[in-house]
Amino acid sequence: YNLEPAGPWTNYQPGNDHNAPPITFQLRALLTNPEFKRAFINRSADLMNSTLSIQRMTAFINRMAAELSPEMAEHARRWRAPADWTAWTNNVAGLHRFALNRSASARQHLTNQFGLRGMPLVTLRLNDTNAGVIRWSTLTVNAPTNAPWTGVYFNNNAITFFAQPYNGYRFVSWAGLADPGATNATNTIQLSGPLAL
């Protein structure tokens, strides 16, 4: 809805013009720039694989529910909002459903909006976690050697990554990357399927 040039989105109340043409102009204009569009898609994927991941959001909901739970029966009795304990637990369950479905829905929106073809899994592993990290798009990945980091990205959208050795170490090569990029610390590739590095 924020890319509709003719807004506003009619499902909001009158006067709420968050997607009126003057409001959405900047984002619509920026997305005509191929480099910005590429970065926007990758940053969206980065967020869904980190800050907005199902695991992180579920843990956050569980932590907050546990903190609020002892007070909710009294709160509901006193204020009737939520109506009762059952209503509150249903609200928490709704948050869990939202967290569970959010990434798939957002990825589908990006796929449809930008004509992306497929969502391959990227797997990153370090052979020595004391030697450095991988910078994948905007994320710093320090994947344990026994449990690789994984994320979902988009085919036909270039992504940049590089090895960042710690002091006293040096980058040697990538395993899983076709030559000639295997010995380059920094690479930009177009995904066309799953990738394991």
N, C-alpha and C positions, 0 to 999 in steps of 0.2 A: 504494500500500500504506500510505502514511503517513496516508491519510484514512479507512481502514477503522475503524469504531468498535469492532469486536469483536476485532481483531488477536489474537494475533500472527501475523505472516506465517510460515507453516509451512516455507518453503524455507530458513530459517536453522537453525542448530544449536540444540538445546535450551538455554535460558538466555539466548539473544540476543533480548531482547524490545524491540528498537528501535521497534516499532510496536504495542506493547501499549497498551490504551486510556488509561492515565494519561499515557503518553509523547506520544501524538498528540492529546490533548484540546485543548491550547492552539491548535495549528494548525487543528484542526477547528472550534473555537469562533471563532477569528479569521476564518475563511473564511465564516462566516455573516453577517459585516458586509460590506455591498455595497461600501463604499469600500475596505476592505482587500482584498477579492477582486479588485476592479478594479486596484488597485496591484500585487497579487501577479502577476496575468496580465501586466501591462505590464512589470514588472521582469523577469519570466522572458523575455519577448520581447527586452527591452533586453540582457540577458546573452547570449542566443543570437546577437544581432546585433553583439556587441562581444567581451567577454572569452571567451566560449565559441564564437565563430564558427569555421567550418570553416577559414578562412584563418589565423586566429591560432593555433588548436590545431595545425594542420599545420605551421606555421612553428616552433612550440615543439617539437614532436616531432622535426622535422628538426634543429633546433639541438642538442637533447639527444643525439640519436643520433650526430650528428657529433662531439660532445664525448666520448661514451663509446666510440665505435667503435674507436679505436686500442687500447683496453684489453680489449675483449671476448674476443678469441681467447685471450689469456693467462688471463683470468678464467674462461672456460668450461673450459679445460684444467685449471686448478687446482682449481676448486670444483664443476665439473659442474652448475652451475646458472646459466644455462641449460646444457643438455647440450652444445651446440656452437654454432659460428658460425651455422649454418643455423637452429637453434632461436631464436637471438637475433634474426636478421633476420625470422623469422616473427612473433616477438613485436612487433617494430617495425611490421610490416605490419598486425598486428591493431590496434595503436594507431591507425594511419592509417584503417582501416575504421571503428573506433569514432568517431573524430573526424568522418569523412565522414557517418555516419548519425545521429549524436547529435541534431542540431537537428531533423531531420525527425521522429524518434521522440518527442522531448520536445514538439514542437508538436502532434503527434497526441494525445499524452496530455492536454495542456491542452485541446485541442478537444473530446475525448471527455468529460473530467471536467466542464467548465464549459459544455458545449453551445454552443460558439462556431461561427460559420458562415463559414468561409472565412478565408484568410490572405493579405490583399492586400499588395502591395509598396508601401512608402513611399519616395519619392525626395525628398531635400532638397538644394537648391543655394543658394548665397549669390552675390549679384551682386558683392560686394566682400568678400573674406575678411579684409581689413584693418579692416573696419567693425564686425565683431561676430560673434556665434555664434548658433546656434539651440539652445535647450534643448528636446529632444524627450523627453518622459517624464523619465527620470533621466539621460539622456545629454546631453553637451555636444557638439554637432556643428559642426565647422568645416570643412565640405565645400569642397574646391577648386572654383572656378568651372568648370573644364573637366572635372571628373570627380565627379559628384554622389554623395553618400552615399546608400546604399540599405539598407533593412531590411525584414524580414517581420514584420507585426503581425497582429492579429486583428480581424475584423469584430465588430460589436455589443459592443464594449468601449471605453468612453470613454477618450480619451487627451488629456492636456494638453501644450501646447507654447507656447513664447514666444520672441520675438526679444530678444536681449540685446546692444544696441549697446555698442561700446567708447566710452571717453571721447572727446568731440569729435564723435561721430556720433549720429544719431537714427534710430529706426525709422520708415519711411514706410508700407509696406503689404506684404501677401503677394500673390504672383502664384500663381494656382491655387486660391485659397480663395474660395468663394462669399461675397458680401456677406450680412450686414453685418460679418462677422468680418474682412474683408480689411484693414481699417485698425486692428484691435485687435492690439497686440503679443502679448497672451496670449489663447489660445483653447483650448476643450475641445470635441472633436468625437467622434462615433461613426463609425468607418470603416465604409463599406459597399462598398468596392471600392478599387482602386489610388488612391493620392494622390501628386501631385507638387506640391511647394511651392518 
